[in-house]
């Protein structure tokens, strides 16, 4: 009988198994250490180099791009930021731009926009059409009794620019297709620009089998109405991606519209297909924006072109007031405790509602403009403050494009502004009309459904940016931009 060596396979299996276990344990340990290291870095960055994310949005021609450009330029050159305490007292030692932290988000084209505003032939930059971001880092001098023993600290300000139309979309997350359709169809009769879409609806049978050419025609007409409504001064023009489709143009998530509510529509009916696409829009367009960008914002400024709304009439003012309520419903206002922000996600601690284009009014009317924006946003601000957020409202001009003068008229002096007209390039003086001291004179007729103002005629003019000659250390001229910065970031400086 021949001798056979003992089997070695089980031994090899045990060795391999031991190696696998050691590799698994090593991987688990490495993952745990990485997690602790990541948490440590997060805690360290929050304590020693904190990051503050400022969201900037606005509704229809409110001037988001100009606001961000002027804000950054005036933080880099702080000669005009006297109402920002840290700038006035010299606590900001330096400010500089850095690469943004989000590699998948386009960079805000600050240099291009600044060149457009301050170049030999100044012009307004292109409006916001997608999310963009810019990081501005501020080096701050220490203060207090032990300031001599401390080195400077750094604050990263990440400015996130996104279209206001997308902000209004967030209110859709809590609405079913039936609810949204009912709300839209209820407000369209008050909009003359919706007449053709409403006429098309009379020829559509919502319970009939789905027909794609009909669905596309309905969505195209609804989109035309939204663009016309925005041009007419209305603000609630959601879904916002219908106005800014980008790569989604022609896709099913942008091919739907409101239909009259049906009790039990058939499975393959037009109504059910529209409902399906509406839910897909929420799931694949709105929710990713909410998750990836909106929930990470610490402070928020909402820019409002209130003057254009007043010029457009009572219906536009009421639409703006309701839109402000919808805007706030999208936020998660409240205070960010250290553990709360780590474990539960960030809340918006401060919200500023700013009426732009204050330079279109003589400074004598600025108190009235501030009172109007405060009244327009009163309900929204009260709800935010109840949730623990700090709110404010003011009138500002991110870039001053006019000068002031008094002109005689019928034995009185009119408070006018002078600037270069955008349409003709000619210089002209402009009197927009006297805003009322009591905002209720505007808001009451708007709430009551008035179609025109009875007590006054308010005008709006489009001015081009003026040619600038900036001294070293000065940013572009503005109105109350420094007060806005003090409210939004002053406590962190």
C-alpha positions as CSV (number, residue, x, y, z in Angstrom):
1,X,0.0,0.0,0.0
2,X,1.5,3.3,-1.1
3,X,1.9,6.1,1.3
4,X,-0.3,9.2,0.6
5,X,0.5,12.7,1.9
6,X,-2.2,14.2,4.1
7,X,-4.6,16.5,2.3
8,X,-3.5,20.1,2.2
9,X,-6.6,21.6,0.7
10,X,-8.4,22.2,4.0
11,X,-5.3,23.9,5.4
12,X,-5.1,26.1,2.3
13,X,-8.8,26.8,2.7
14,X,-8.3,27.7,6.3
15,X,-5.4,30.0,5.4
16,X,-7.4,31.6,2.6
17,X,-10.4,32.0,4.9
18,X,-8.2,33.6,7.5
19,X,-6.8,36.0,4.9
20,X,-10.3,36.9,3.8
21,X,-11.3,37.6,7.4
22,X,-8.2,39.7,8.0
23,X,-8.9,41.6,4.8
24,X,-12.5,42.1,5.7
25,X,-11.6,43.2,9.2
26,X,-8.9,45.5,7.9
27,X,-11.4,47.0,5.4
28,X,-14.0,47.5,8.1
29,X,-11.4,49.1,10.4
30,X,-10.2,51.3,7.5
31,X,-13.7,52.3,6.7
32,X,-14.4,53.1,10.4
33,X,-11.2,55.2,10.6
34,X,-12.2,57.0,7.4
35,X,-15.6,57.7,8.8
36,X,-14.1,59.1,12.0
37,X,-11.5,61.1,10.0
38,X,-14.3,62.5,7.8
39,X,-16.4,63.4,10.9
40,X,-13.3,64.9,12.4
41,X,-12.6,67.0,9.3
42,X,-16.2,68.1,9.3
43,X,-16.1,69.1,12.9
44,X,-12.7,70.8,12.4
45,X,-13.8,72.7,9.4
46,X,-17.0,73.9,11.2
47,X,-14.9,75.1,14.2
48,X,-11.8,76.5,12.5
49,X,-12.7,77.2,8.9
50,X,-16.5,77.3,8.8
51,X,-18.4,77.5,5.5
52,X,-21.5,79.6,5.1
53,X,-23.7,78.8,2.1
54,X,-25.7,81.8,0.8
55,X,-28.5,81.0,-1.6
56,X,-29.4,83.8,-4.0
57,X,-32.6,83.6,-6.0
58,X,-35.3,85.9,-7.4
59,X,-38.4,86.0,-9.5
60,X,-38.4,87.3,-13.1
61,X,-35.8,90.0,-13.9
62,X,-35.0,90.6,-10.2
63,X,-31.3,90.9,-10.9
64,X,-29.7,87.9,-9.3
65,X,-26.5,87.9,-11.5
66,X,-25.9,91.6,-10.8
67,X,-26.5,91.2,-7.1
68,X,-23.9,88.4,-6.8
69,X,-21.4,90.2,-9.0
70,X,-21.7,93.5,-7.1
71,X,-21.6,91.7,-3.7
72,X,-18.4,89.9,-4.5
73,X,-16.8,92.9,-6.0
74,X,-17.6,95.0,-3.0
75,X,-16.4,92.4,-0.6
76,X,-13.1,92.2,-2.5
77,X,-12.9,96.0,-2.5
78,X,-14.7,97.2,0.6
79,X,-14.5,101.0,0.3
80,X,-18.3,101.3,-0.2
81,X,-19.3,98.8,2.5
82,X,-19.6,101.1,5.4
83,X,-22.8,99.5,6.8
84,X,-20.9,96.1,7.0
85,X,-19.4,96.4,10.5
86,X,-16.5,94.0,9.8
87,X,-15.5,96.1,6.8
88,X,-15.9,99.4,8.5
89,X,-13.8,98.4,11.5
90,X,-11.1,96.7,9.4
91,X,-11.8,93.2,10.8
92,X,-11.8,91.7,7.3
93,X,-8.1,91.4,6.6
94,X,-8.4,90.0,3.1
95,X,-10.8,88.5,0.7
96,X,-10.1,86.3,-2.3
97,X,-11.7,83.8,-4.7
98,X,-11.0,80.1,-4.5
99,X,-12.0,77.1,-6.5
100,X,-15.6,76.1,-5.6
101,X,-16.0,72.8,-3.6
102,X,-18.7,71.3,-5.8
103,X,-17.0,69.8,-8.9
104,X,-20.3,69.0,-10.7
105,X,-21.8,72.5,-10.4
106,X,-20.8,75.2,-12.9
107,X,-18.8,78.1,-11.6
108,X,-20.5,81.5,-11.4
109,X,-18.8,83.5,-14.2
110,X,-17.9,86.4,-11.9
111,X,-15.1,87.9,-14.0
112,X,-17.3,87.9,-17.2
113,X,-20.2,89.5,-15.4
114,X,-18.0,92.1,-13.8
115,X,-16.4,93.0,-17.2
116,X,-19.9,93.4,-18.6
117,X,-20.9,95.9,-15.9
118,X,-17.7,97.9,-15.6
119,X,-16.2,97.7,-19.2
120,X,-16.0,100.6,-21.6
121,X,-19.4,99.8,-23.0
122,X,-21.3,98.5,-19.9
123,X,-24.3,96.2,-20.4
124,X,-26.4,93.9,-18.2
125,X,-25.1,90.3,-18.1
126,X,-27.1,87.3,-19.2
127,X,-29.7,86.2,-16.7
128,X,-29.5,83.0,-14.5
129,X,-30.6,79.9,-16.4
130,X,-29.1,77.1,-14.1
131,X,-27.4,76.5,-10.8
132,X,-24.0,78.0,-10.4
133,X,-21.6,78.6,-7.4
134,X,-18.7,80.7,-6.3
135,X,-16.5,80.5,-3.2
136,X,-15.2,83.7,-1.6
137,X,-12.8,83.2,1.3
138,X,-12.5,85.9,4.0
139,X,-9.5,86.2,6.4
140,X,-10.7,87.8,9.6
141,X,-8.6,89.4,12.3
142,X,-9.1,88.1,15.9
143,X,-10.7,90.4,18.5
144,X,-11.1,90.4,22.2
145,X,-8.7,90.2,25.2
146,X,-6.7,87.3,23.8
147,X,-6.6,88.6,20.2
148,X,-2.9,89.1,20.4
149,X,-2.4,85.4,21.1
150,X,-4.6,84.2,18.2
151,X,-3.9,84.1,14.5
152,X,-6.4,85.1,11.8
153,X,-9.3,82.8,11.1
154,X,-10.9,82.1,7.8
155,X,-14.6,82.0,6.7
156,X,-15.6,80.4,3.3
157,X,-18.6,82.0,1.8
158,X,-20.2,79.7,-0.9
159,X,-22.7,81.7,-3.0
160,X,-25.2,79.5,-4.8
161,X,-27.1,81.1,-7.6
162,X,-30.3,79.4,-8.9
163,X,-33.4,80.5,-10.8
164,X,-36.4,81.7,-8.8
165,X,-38.6,79.7,-11.1
166,X,-37.1,76.5,-9.7
167,X,-37.8,77.7,-6.2
168,X,-41.5,77.9,-6.8
169,X,-41.4,74.3,-8.1
170,X,-40.6,73.1,-4.6
171,X,-44.1,73.9,-3.5
172,X,-45.2,71.2,-6.0
173,X,-43.7,68.4,-3.9
174,X,-46.7,68.6,-1.5
175,X,-49.3,68.9,-4.2
176,X,-51.0,66.1,-6.2
177,X,-51.7,66.5,-9.9
178,X,-55.3,67.1,-9.2
179,X,-54.5,69.8,-6.6
180,X,-52.1,71.5,-8.9
181,X,-54.4,71.5,-11.9
182,X,-57.3,72.9,-9.8
183,X,-55.1,75.8,-8.5
184,X,-53.7,76.6,-11.9
185,X,-57.1,76.5,-13.7
186,X,-58.6,78.7,-10.9
187,X,-56.2,81.6,-11.5
188,X,-55.9,81.4,-15.3
189,X,-59.2,83.2,-16.1
190,X,-57.8,86.4,-14.5
191,X,-54.8,86.3,-16.9
192,X,-55.7,87.7,-20.4
193,X,-52.6,85.9,-21.8
194,X,-54.2,82.5,-20.9
195,X,-57.1,82.9,-23.2
196,X,-55.7,80.6,-26.0
197,X,-54.8,77.9,-23.6
198,X,-58.2,78.0,-22.0
199,X,-59.8,77.8,-25.4
200,X,-57.7,74.8,-26.3
201,X,-58.9,73.1,-23.1
202,X,-62.5,73.3,-24.3
203,X,-61.5,71.0,-27.2
204,X,-59.7,68.4,-25.0
205,X,-61.5,65.3,-23.5
206,X,-59.4,64.4,-20.5
207,X,-61.0,61.0,-20.1
208,X,-60.3,60.0,-23.7
209,X,-57.4,57.6,-24.6
210,X,-54.0,59.3,-24.5
211,X,-52.9,60.8,-27.8
212,X,-49.3,62.0,-27.9
213,X,-49.7,64.7,-30.6
214,X,-52.6,66.2,-28.5
215,X,-50.5,66.0,-25.3
216,X,-47.6,67.8,-27.0
217,X,-49.9,70.5,-28.4
218,X,-51.4,71.0,-25.0
219,X,-48.0,71.3,-23.3
220,X,-46.7,73.6,-26.0
221,X,-49.6,76.0,-25.6
222,X,-49.3,75.8,-21.8
223,X,-45.6,76.7,-22.1
224,X,-46.4,79.7,-24.4
225,X,-48.9,80.9,-21.8
226,X,-46.2,80.6,-19.0
227,X,-43.8,82.7,-21.0
228,X,-46.4,85.3,-21.8
229,X,-47.5,85.4,-18.2
230,X,-44.0,86.1,-17.1
231,X,-43.6,88.8,-19.7
232,X,-46.9,90.4,-18.5
233,X,-45.6,90.7,-14.9
234,X,-47.1,87.6,-13.3
235,X,-44.8,85.7,-10.9
236,X,-46.4,82.3,-10.3
237,X,-45.4,80.6,-13.5
238,X,-44.6,77.1,-12.4
239,X,-43.4,74.5,-13.4
240,X,-40.2,76.5,-13.7
241,X,-38.4,74.2,-16.1
242,X,-41.0,74.9,-18.7
243,X,-39.4,78.4,-18.9
244,X,-35.9,77.1,-18.6
245,X,-35.9,73.6,-20.1
246,X,-32.2,73.2,-20.9
247,X,-31.5,69.5,-21.8
248,X,-35.0,68.5,-20.9
249,X,-36.6,70.3,-23.8
250,X,-39.1,68.0,-25.5
251,X,-38.9,65.2,-22.9
252,X,-42.0,63.7,-21.3
253,X,-41.4,65.4,-18.0
254,X,-41.9,68.7,-19.7
255,X,-44.9,67.5,-21.8
256,X,-47.9,67.9,-19.6
257,X,-50.3,70.6,-18.5
258,X,-53.3,71.1,-16.2
259,X,-56.6,69.4,-16.9
260,X,-59.9,69.6,-15.1
261,X,-60.1,67.2,-12.2
262,X,-61.7,63.9,-12.9
263,X,-63.1,61.5,-10.3
264,X,-62.0,58.1,-11.8
265,X,-60.1,58.6,-15.1
266,X,-59.4,55.5,-17.1
267,X,-56.0,53.9,-16.9
268,X,-54.8,54.9,-20.3
269,X,-56.6,58.2,-20.5
270,X,-55.0,61.5,-21.3
271,X,-55.6,62.6,-17.7
272,X,-53.8,59.6,-16.2
273,X,-50.8,60.1,-18.5
274,X,-50.6,63.8,-17.6
275,X,-50.7,62.8,-13.9
276,X,-47.9,60.3,-14.5
277,X,-45.7,62.9,-16.1
278,X,-46.4,65.5,-13.4
279,X,-45.3,63.0,-10.8
280,X,-42.2,62.2,-12.8
281,X,-41.4,65.9,-13.0
282,X,-41.5,66.1,-9.2
283,X,-39.4,62.9,-8.7
284,X,-36.7,63.4,-11.4
285,X,-36.5,67.2,-11.7
286,X,-37.7,68.9,-8.5
287,X,-36.5,66.4,-5.8
288,X,-32.9,66.2,-7.1
289,X,-32.6,70.0,-7.0
290,X,-34.1,70.0,-3.5
291,X,-31.7,67.3,-2.3
292,X,-28.5,68.3,-4.0
293,X,-28.6,72.1,-3.5
294,X,-31.5,73.5,-1.6
295,X,-31.2,71.6,1.6
296,X,-27.6,72.7,2.1
297,X,-28.3,76.5,2.3
298,X,-27.6,78.4,5.5
299,X,-28.8,81.9,4.5
300,X,-31.1,83.0,1.7
301,X,-31.8,86.2,-0.1
302,X,-34.9,86.5,-2.3
303,X,-34.8,89.3,-4.8
304,X,-38.0,90.9,-6.0
305,X,-38.7,93.4,-8.8
306,X,-41.6,95.0,-6.9
307,X,-41.5,98.1,-9.1
308,X,-42.3,96.2,-12.2
309,X,-45.1,94.4,-10.4
310,X,-46.6,97.7,-9.4
311,X,-46.3,99.0,-12.9
312,X,-48.0,95.9,-14.3
313,X,-51.1,96.5,-12.1
314,X,-53.0,95.1,-9.1
315,X,-53.2,91.5,-10.4
316,X,-49.4,91.3,-10.7
317,X,-49.0,92.7,-7.2
318,X,-51.4,90.1,-5.7
319,X,-49.7,87.3,-7.7
320,X,-46.4,88.5,-6.3
321,X,-47.7,88.4,-2.7
322,X,-49.0,84.9,-3.1
323,X,-45.7,83.8,-4.8
324,X,-43.8,85.1,-1.7
325,X,-45.9,82.7,0.4
326,X,-45.2,79.8,-1.9
327,X,-41.5,80.8,-1.8
328,X,-41.4,80.5,2.0
329,X,-43.2,77.2,2.0
330,X,-40.2,75.8,0.2
331,X,-37.8,76.7,2.9
332,X,-37.0,74.9,6.1
333,X,-36.6,77.9,8.4
334,X,-35.1,77.6,11.8
335,X,-32.0,77.8,13.9
336,X,-29.0,75.6,13.2
337,X,-27.6,74.2,16.4
338,X,-24.3,72.4,16.0
339,X,-25.7,68.9,16.5
340,X,-28.9,69.7,14.6
341,X,-27.0,70.7,11.5
342,X,-24.8,67.6,11.7
343,X,-27.5,65.0,12.3
344,X,-30.7,66.5,10.8
345,X,-29.5,68.6,8.0
346,X,-29.3,72.4,7.7
347,X,-32.1,74.9,8.1
348,X,-32.3,78.4,6.6
349,X,-31.4,80.6,9.6
350,X,-31.8,84.0,7.9
351,X,-34.0,85.1,4.9
352,X,-33.8,88.5,3.3
353,X,-36.5,89.7,1.0
354,X,-35.0,92.6,-1.1
355,X,-36.8,94.9,-3.5
356,X,-34.3,95.6,-6.2
357,X,-33.9,98.6,-8.5
358,X,-34.1,101.1,-5.7
359,X,-32.0,103.4,-8.0
360,X,-35.1,103.7,-10.2
361,X,-36.6,105.9,-7.4
362,X,-35.4,109.1,-5.8
363,X,-34.2,108.4,-2.3
364,X,-37.2,110.4,-1.0
365,X,-39.4,107.5,-2.0
366,X,-37.2,104.7,-0.6
367,X,-39.1,104.6,2.7
368,X,-42.3,103.9,0.8
369,X,-40.6,101.2,-1.3
370,X,-39.3,99.5,1.8
371,X,-42.7,99.7,3.4
372,X,-44.3,98.0,0.4
373,X,-41.8,95.1,0.3
374,X,-42.3,94.6,4.0
375,X,-46.1,94.5,3.6
376,X,-45.8,92.2,0.5
377,X,-43.7,89.7,2.5
378,X,-45.4,90.1,5.9
379,X,-47.2,86.8,6.0
380,X,-44.2,84.9,4.7
381,X,-41.8,86.6,7.2
382,X,-44.2,86.0,10.1
383,X,-44.3,82.2,9.3
384,X,-40.5,82.1,9.0
385,X,-40.0,83.9,12.3
386,X,-42.4,81.6,14.0
387,X,-40.2,78.6,12.9
388,X,-37.1,80.3,14.4
389,X,-35.6,82.0,11.3
390,X,-34.6,85.7,11.3
391,X,-36.1,87.7,8.4
392,X,-35.8,91.2,7.0
393,X,-37.0,93.2,4.1
394,X,-35.4,96.2,2.4
395,X,-35.1,98.1,-0.8
396,X,-31.7,98.0,-2.5
397,X,-29.8,98.5,-5.8
398,X,-27.0,96.1,-6.4
399,X,-25.5,98.5,-9.0
400,X,-26.5,102.1,-9.1
401,X,-27.3,103.1,-12.7
402,X,-28.9,106.5,-12.1
403,X,-28.3,109.9,-10.5
404,X,-31.0,112.0,-8.7
405,X,-32.4,115.4,-9.5
406,X,-35.4,117.6,-8.7
407,X,-37.3,119.0,-11.7
408,X,-40.0,121.7,-11.7
409,X,-43.5,120.6,-12.9
410,X,-46.8,122.6,-12.6
411,X,-45.4,124.7,-9.8
412,X,-44.0,121.7,-7.8
413,X,-40.7,119.9,-7.6
414,X,-40.7,116.3,-8.8
415,X,-38.1,113.9,-7.4
416,X,-36.6,112.3,-10.5
417,X,-33.8,110.0,-11.4
418,X,-31.6,110.3,-14.5
419,X,-30.0,107.5,-16.5
420,X,-29.2,106.0,-19.8
421,X,-32.3,104.4,-21.4
422,X,-31.7,100.7,-22.2
423,X,-33.8,100.8,-25.4
424,X,-32.5,103.9,-27.1
425,X,-29.1,104.6,-25.3
426,X,-30.2,108.2,-24.7
427,X,-30.0,109.9,-21.3
428,X,-33.3,110.9,-19.8
429,X,-34.9,112.0,-16.5
430,X,-37.7,109.8,-15.2
431,X,-40.4,110.2,-12.6
432,X,-42.1,106.9,-11.8
433,X,-45.1,108.3,-9.9
434,X,-45.6,108.9,-6.2
435,X,-45.7,105.7,-4.2
436,X,-48.3,105.8,-1.3
437,X,-47.1,106.2,2.2
438,X,-49.6,103.4,3.3
439,X,-48.9,100.1,1.4
440,X,-52.5,99.1,1.9
441,X,-53.4,101.5,-0.8
442,X,-51.8,99.1,-3.2
443,X,-52.3,95.8,-1.5
444,X,-56.0,96.2,-0.8
445,X,-57.1,96.7,-4.4
446,X,-54.8,93.9,-5.4
447,X,-56.5,91.5,-2.9
448,X,-59.9,92.6,-4.1
449,X,-59.2,91.7,-7.7
450,X,-58.9,95.2,-9.2
451,X,-57.7,95.4,-12.7
452,X,-56.1,98.8,-12.6
453,X,-54.9,101.4,-10.1
454,X,-57.5,104.1,-9.3
455,X,-55.3,106.5,-7.3
456,X,-52.2,106.7,-9.4
457,X,-50.3,105.7,-12.5
458,X,-47.0,104.0,-11.8
459,X,-44.3,103.7,-14.5
460,X,-41.3,101.5,-14.9
461,X,-38.2,102.3,-16.9
462,X,-35.3,100.1,-18.1
463,X,-32.0,101.8,-17.5
464,X,-28.6,100.6,-18.9
465,X,-25.6,100.5,-16.5
466,X,-23.7,103.7,-16.3
467,X,-20.0,104.0,-17.2
468,X,-17.9,103.7,-14.1
469,X,-14.6,105.1,-13.0
470,X,-13.7,103.2,-9.8
471,X,-11.1,104.4,-7.4
472,X,-8.7,101.8,-6.0
473,X,-10.3,100.0,-3.1
474,X,-13.9,100.8,-4.2
475,X,-16.4,98.3,-5.5
476,X,-19.3,99.3,-7.9
477,X,-21.7,101.9,-6.5
478,X,-24.8,100.5,-4.9
479,X,-27.7,101.3,-2.5
480,X,-27.9,99.3,0.8
481,X,-26.0,96.3,-0.5
482,X,-23.8,96.7,2.6
483,X,-26.9,96.6,4.8
484,X,-28.0,93.4,3.1
485,X,-24.5,91.9,3.6
486,X,-24.5,92.9,7.3
487,X,-27.8,91.1,7.8
488,X,-26.9,88.0,5.9
489,X,-23.3,87.3,7.0
490,X,-22.4,90.0,9.5
491,X,-22.8,87.8,12.6
492,X,-20.3,85.3,11.1
493,X,-17.6,88.0,10.6
